[in-house]
Amino acid sequence: MPSVRRVSHEFLQRQGLTTVFGNPGSNELPFLAELPGSFRYVLGLHEGAVVGMADGYAQATGRPVLVNLHAASGSGNAMGALTNAVASRTPLVVVAGQQVRSAIGPQANLANVDAPALMKPLVCWAAEPACAQDVPRALAQAVFEAQLQRRPTYLSVPYDDWAAEADENCLPVLDRSVRLAATPDAEQGRRLAGQVAAARRPALVLGGDIDSAGLFDDAVRLAERLGGPVWAAPSQFRLPFPNRHPLFRGVLPAGIAPVSRAFEGHDLVLVLGAPVFRYHEYLPGRYLPEGTRLIQVTADASAAARAPMGEALVADPGAVIELLVKALDAPKTSVGDYRPAPEPLTAEGPRLHPEQVFAALRDALPRDTAYVVESTSTNSSWWRQMDLRRPGSYYFPAAGGLGFGLPGAVGVAMGQPGRPVVGVVGDGSANYGITALWTAAQHRVPLTIVLLRNGTYGALRWFGGLLGVPDAPGLDIPGLDFTRVAEGYGVPSRHVTGIDELRAVLAERPDHPRLVQVDTALTTPS
């Protein structure tokens, strides 16, 4: 019989999980032995960057991705980045090494005590097989759970299991497949279509799952049939709708009271592909205005169950969009033209206003550029200037955890090698995932990192005002020169000081990674 390792490698190969993002330790080496030539191991220098790159890659490709981490220490280092993958419903399959079975109980060095519990409640499923012969089946469950629930899973495997001989009951896993279908039945469909058609003033709220599922253009067709305003759900990690479309009203604020105010005058709010809602700032009030009804459609059963208001239908949003487009009459008039961006604001002194930087990105780069954004203090400037009309144009750290932007950009660029990709990061957030530059250099990823340097944690300064803490320490980060850091990792860099120089640099099309550092004025998220 073949070894457990060989059966596991064959299963992963048949499932298409042949790109592995990892940072291995001694416990992981036996899994990596005899890795087939069709596999690609993408080494990251820190586990947070590893998960960030895998998160971006999985979102860009729409497929599960294997992540290889080291026992408790490596898994612990990755947990901050894993929160973003959980919130964006990214199907990561995390396989971590464990001490040999006989050494776990005595807690030998590098033993992961109660390994599944370490990653809960972050992941949707975590396990350590009870015996070596159960490893292939458990690995298959990790893959299928990640696919079905669209969330990371975690499997801890004692390293002596990989060389163990498989038994005949290990082999059927090679031919397994698991599929999910969630289409509303006829009665559910009729009821939903009737509710939407009867609404006098409906509003549409779209979540990141719309873009993740490839429904961007379908959402536009539905919105134009409805003819009402469209918002992106609060705490948005993907853009589900063109941001300059005449029906688009922007990203909903992440507070209870302002969300409720936005819905004033609407008798129906239809939420597709989003939780209801992911609030951030504590701004209490009524969840909904008087007379407003909310219907949520999501494939995420957990999001439906925990919502504090409205009715929910757990179903594929794509099937619901198709149903509603067929049920609703075509609009009698055009919705109008896309809105142009305003003239960018300028800053006093030598620094550029972020709006100038974003206007340059908008004008100088191809229209299908994908942006991975982690510059939170420039959020309002970003949406004032950008014009994003393509699916997969925008990625943001879904749980707000810093460290996604730079690694995520590397992962998105590796997942979509034929598409221009730009990472837009602040000098505060860049430090959390800076080692991803080395991976980009080693794989010669064609990627542009635009780093906005304002010398402070701008979003925290804004929050200090909101929370009445104007004198908090630790908010300034002077003296950082990322061009020198990037050059040390093997990434060519440039410090740009003027808008004309920036536009000229952005017009270049290098076939390798590069970093462009721009000094910018301090702005606030809103």
Buried (B, 14 or more C-beta within 10 A) or exposed (E): EEBBBBBBBBBBBBBEBBBBBBBBBEBBEBBBEEBEEEBEBBBBBBBBBBBBBBBBBBBBBEBBBBBBBBBBBBBBBBBBBBBBBBBBBBBBBBBBBBBBBEBBEEEEEBBBEEBBEBBEEBBBBBBBBEEBBBBBBBBBBBBBBBBBBBBBBBBBBBBBBBBBEBBEEBBEBBEBEEEEEBEBEEEBBEBBBEBBEEBEEBBBBBBBBBBBBEBBEBBBBBBBBBBBBBBBBBBBBBBBBBBBBBBBBBBBBBBBBBBBBBBEEBBBBBBBBBBBBBBEBEBEEEBBBEEBBBBBBBBBEBBBEEBEBBEBBBBBBBBBBBBBBEBBEEEEEEEEEBEEBEEBBEBEEEBBBBBBBBBBBBEBBEEBBBBBBBBBBBBBBBBBBBBBBBBBBBBBBBBBBBBBBBBBBBBBBBBBEEBBBBBBBBBBBBBBBBBBBBBBBEBEBBBBBBBBBBBBBBBBBBBBEEEEEEEEEEBEBEEBEBBEBBBEBBBBBBBBEEBEBBBEBBEEEEEBBBBBBBBBBBBBBE
